[in-house]
Structures are given as C-alpha cells and as structure tokens.
Amino acid sequence: MRQSRDPSIWRWFDFFPLTDRSSIVTLGEGSTPLLHAARLGEKLGMANLYLKNDTVLPTGSLKDRSNSVGISVAKELGFKIAAVMSTGNAAASVAAYAAAAGMKSVVMVPKGTAPSKIIQARAYGATVVVIDGSFDYEVAKLYKAAIQEFGWYDCLSSNPYRDEGKKSYAYEMADQLDGRMPDWVIHPTAGGTGIFAMWKGYRELLSLGWIERAPKLVAAQSEAAAPIVAAFEKGLADVAPVVARATVAESIQVGNPASLGWRALAAIRESNGTAAAVNDEEILEAQSLTGRLAGIFAEPAAAASVAVAKKLRVAGILGPDDLVVCNLTGHGLKQPEAIQFSERECTPIAPTLKALREYATKNQRPLSRSLAN
Ligand SMILES: Cc1ncc(COP(=O)(O)O)c(C=O)c1O
C-alpha cells in the first residue's frame, strides 16, 4: 500500500469521489487501532482475534468514516443543510461534520433513542427531531417527505458517497496487519452499508493487484432485527423487511434495510462469508468480556461482532487459528444505561479502611491478592 503522513482516511483521496481537496471536511477520522486481543481470544478459543477499535473515531462511531466523505461532497456541491434519520450514531456524526463544514443539520430519531445520542447531536448544533413512531416506518415516511419538501442534502445510507467512506476499513486493515489478510471480518450490521462498502474496498485492492485475497465477511445482527441473516439463510437475493423488536443493540435495530440489503447479501456471498444473529444476553456478555478482557468499552450493538465470533467459533465455522477481526463500531458511552450496577455499589462509604474492607466484601470487589483469589 502507498504510505503518506496523513493519518485520516483522506490519505486515500484518489479512491474517493471528490474533485477538489479544498472540499475535504475532516475531523481526523481513520487509523483506528487494530489490536490483537490475546486475553479475549484465549477466553473464546481464538489465538488470532483482533479488534478494530472504531470507538475512538471523532464522534465515537463508524459513521464518521462515511460522513466525512458524504459531507465533503455536500460541501463541494454547495448544499447548506444536511439531514439524516438515524438510530442515533449517524445523527451525531452528520451533525458534527456539518458543523465542521459550516452547514446546518437536521436529524430525525425515533422515540426511545438513548438520551446521550440526542444530547451529542444537539451539542454539535443540530436540530434534533424526536418522532413518535418506529425507525423503519413512521420516521422513514416523514423523513422522505421532508427531504423532498425542503431540499436538504440526504445523508441516509442510500447516499452513495457515504458508502465510499466505509471502504476505508478495507484499505486500513490491509495496511495494519503487515501484509497479512484477515480470514474473517465480522461487522455489526443494520442497513448493510458497512458490509457492502468493505467488500467494494477489497475488490478495488484486488483489482489493483495490491492484495492477493480478501477476507470472508460476516454480518452480525441482533436476533430482534435480523432481516439480512434471515435472507442469507433462506438463500434469497433480496431482503424481506421484518418488524424490528426491542433490543439492547439499539444502533442496529433496523428491520428494513431498504436500499442496501441486497447489496450486503451479495457481498457476503461473493466473499464466501456468512451472517449470524445473537440475542441480547449474548450481546451483553460480549460487551462485558470486551471491556474486562480487552479494555475496550463498546456499545452493545458494536459488541454483537464479538458475540457472533464466539457463536461461530463454538459452531466450528471459525477455526482456532483463523485471523478474525471484529469491528467495534460504537463507543459504550453512547448508551451507558446498558451497563447494570446495583445502587449499593454507588452508596457513599465512610472514609475509613474498615468501611472500604466491608464494601469490598459486600460487593465482592477485590482489594488485594487474597480477596481476588
Ligand atoms: C454502532 C453501529 N454499528 C454498526 C452499524 C452498522 O450499520 P451498517 O450496516 O449500515 O453499516 C451502525 C449503524 O447504524 C451502528 O450505529
């Protein structure tokens, strides 16, 4: 791969659909760590488990890869207002990049969206509209009508410029593994942009002769909203919408991946990959293991990739020595209410060693080697 000093995704400017470098809107997205998670891998029976830590992106989620390119194009085309409907992460990201571009933003989210995500979008100056309805139906209907009525720049995943930004996963991983190629990349999947765009990136590198093979791509979904998994298992060419149920993985709670589902399916099949769904219990366990054994606080939707890695390893689909990358696509602080702790743990104690010892015993929190054992 060609090297340059720019650590952002824009070091691959030539791969993106922008004509003028002065249109680039960047917050320094890209070059996120790709870490060998030895302790987590040991727990899951995988010697070569890697975590792509996108929780450290500028607004805390993978959406920054796509919106940096999407909003740069909007700037080049002269738009003044960017809009998106979102389960939360895209809202914050569009708002931040619009702010950096000197544009206004309007974002629509369904009721029930985590307050931290709404607050984040507001902090970047967005007009945040919370809609009384579901993401797939009521929000989608109003959003479509509003885009036509007001002529906003549409930052939905159907915006082809946004796909382009997520191709950077493929370029970055090819750079970061010293010439090795992952056997599998597992990606938390909602609309399917990530899977489709990664595959596009790998195909470009293959056609340039810069890599010799591409990884198998895996879509990780929540059982409560798994239309891509269902279509993959049934061998369908397109995705039939489902009614998404409530799930702790709220960022990927999408039942109708309307415009991109079929492209994600094709990418999974062409790469010889697979798709798997996990339940909330498995997702929360994966979130906890990722925090405690790898030191990364990922939101539940992001931890779905680790939960699927565990599931596929148990099923024997992933081998013990396979090089597996789990994309951790959103920060845990996006949805802090997913972490359970008892009120007792937060009750202030007297400032004495005696009280500290009592606290540790009561809450089974180790303070010394003897307590830890
Ligand atoms: C945390 C997180 N992970 C993954 C995704 C995946 O989305 P997509 O399938 O559109 O790439 C999203 C998007 O909503 C998200 O917010």
The ligand as an SDF file (V2000), in Angstrom:
LIG
                    3D

 16 16  0  0  0  0  0  0  0  0999 V2000
  -22.7080    1.0730   16.3170 C   0  0  0  0  0  0  0  0  0  0  0  0
  -23.1150    0.6760   14.9220 C   0  0  0  0  0  0  0  0  0  0  0  0
  -22.5860   -0.4350   14.4020 N   0  0  0  0  0  0  0  0  0  0  0  0
  -22.8830   -0.8350   13.1600 C   0  0  0  0  0  0  0  0  0  0  0  0
  -23.7710   -0.1510   12.3690 C   0  0  0  0  0  0  0  0  0  0  0  0
  -23.9460   -0.7360   11.0260 C   0  0  0  0  0  0  0  0  0  0  0  0
  -24.5870   -0.1540   10.0730 O   0  0  0  0  0  0  0  0  0  0  0  0
  -24.4660   -0.6010    8.5690 P   0  0  0  0  0  0  0  0  0  0  0  0
  -24.9570   -2.0000    8.4590 O   0  0  0  0  0  0  0  0  0  0  0  0
  -25.3620    0.3500    7.8740 O   0  0  0  0  0  0  0  0  0  0  0  0
  -23.0260   -0.4890    8.1720 O   0  0  0  0  0  0  0  0  0  0  0  0
  -24.3870    1.0050   12.8750 C   0  0  0  0  0  0  0  0  0  0  0  0
  -25.3600    1.7530   12.0750 C   0  0  0  0  0  0  0  0  0  0  0  0
  -26.4180    2.1170   12.3420 O   0  0  0  0  0  0  0  0  0  0  0  0
  -24.0310    1.4460   14.1870 C   0  0  0  0  0  0  0  0  0  0  0  0
  -24.5350    2.5800   14.7120 O   0  0  0  0  0  0  0  0  0  0  0  0
  1  2  1  0
  2  3  1  0
  2 15  2  0
  3  4  2  0
  4  5  1  0
  5  6  1  0
  5 12  2  0
  6  7  1  0
  7  8  1  0
  8  9  2  0
  8 10  1  0
  8 11  1  0
 12 13  1  0
 12 15  1  0
 13 14  2  0
 15 16  1  0
M  END
$$$$
